[in-house]
Amino acid sequence: MNDRFRPAADSSALPFADRHDAGIELAASLREYHGRHDVVVLALPRGGVPVGFEVARILDAPLDVFVVRKLGMPGDPEFAIGAIASGGVRVLREDAIRAHHIPSAAIEAVAQQELAELARREHDYRQGRPLTPLHGRTVILVDDGLATGSSMRAAVEAVRVYQPARVIVAVPVGAPSACEELAAFTDETVCARRPESFSAVGRCYRDFSQTSDAEVRALLTQHAVERAGRSTSANSRQRSSESN
């Protein structure tokens, strides 16, 4: 086993220290993808980025963001009735919408508000840089956890538009029902922990403080710099070997 992977089998009863700690544990469940040139890690901002940073670092894979916005119920924005994602994909929880008698006009108003925020974040995080090419590649979508799974399902459907070879969802922790339901829409779903007593993602972390836009930008930059440095070192070693 590569020494950059940390076994996590004996720690599942303990909360993660923070999202970076969760990413290191999650990477241990993805070791088969280490060093593969077809792999790209897409993190869902903002909370998924520190997790994805560690996964991409350990797997030695490119890191990018894929923006998804939850659609909250009018009057109760924390209750998800769906989500939207890059590429214009919209996923709605029709059962919840029917149960709460939410009119289409109210859903559209929430969607338009979230679309504006989605566009702002994409511009802010990428600074005009295009999305990493996904066609024919193995895409690993990473977040800090799964509760309902609606945001991640929107991400999966949106990523499919770019015709990747495989779409893998990877999270440190998730509600067992959400992990099982999401598996029907992916090529592989990795939930490192699926506690039967799951109540909320935040309860699985000691530090679940909000990730800032500045931290997202900093982690993307740090990963790009470190990856470029490793590539330069590898090329130098190869040239030295060929000259000898």
HELIX and SHEET records of a PDB file:
HELIX    1   1 ALA A    9  SER A   11  5                                   3    
HELIX    2   2 ARG A   19  ALA A   28  1                                  10    
HELIX    3   3 ARG A   31  TYR A   33  5                                   3    
HELIX    4   4 GLY A   48  LEU A   59  1                                  12    
HELIX    5   5 GLU A   94  ALA A   99  1                                   6    
HELIX    6   6 SER A  104  ARG A  126  1                                  23    
HELIX    7   7 SER A  150  ARG A  160  1                                  11    
HELIX    8   8 PRO A  176  LEU A  182  1                                   7    
HELIX    9   9 ALA A  183  PHE A  185  5                                   3    
HELIX   10  10 VAL A  201  CYS A  204  5                                   4    
HELIX   11  11 ASP A  213  SER A  243  1                                  31    
SHEET    1   A 5 LEU A  63  VAL A  65  0                                        
SHEET    2   A 5 VAL A  39  ALA A  43  1                                        
SHEET    3   A 5 THR A 138  VAL A 142  1                                        
SHEET    4   A 5 ARG A 166  VAL A 173  1                                        
SHEET    5   A 5 GLU A 188  ARG A 193  1                                        
SHEET    1   B 3 VAL A  68  MET A  73  0                                        
SHEET    2   B 3 ASP A  76  ALA A  85 -1                                        
SHEET    3   B 3 VAL A  89  LEU A  92 -1                                        
END                                                                             
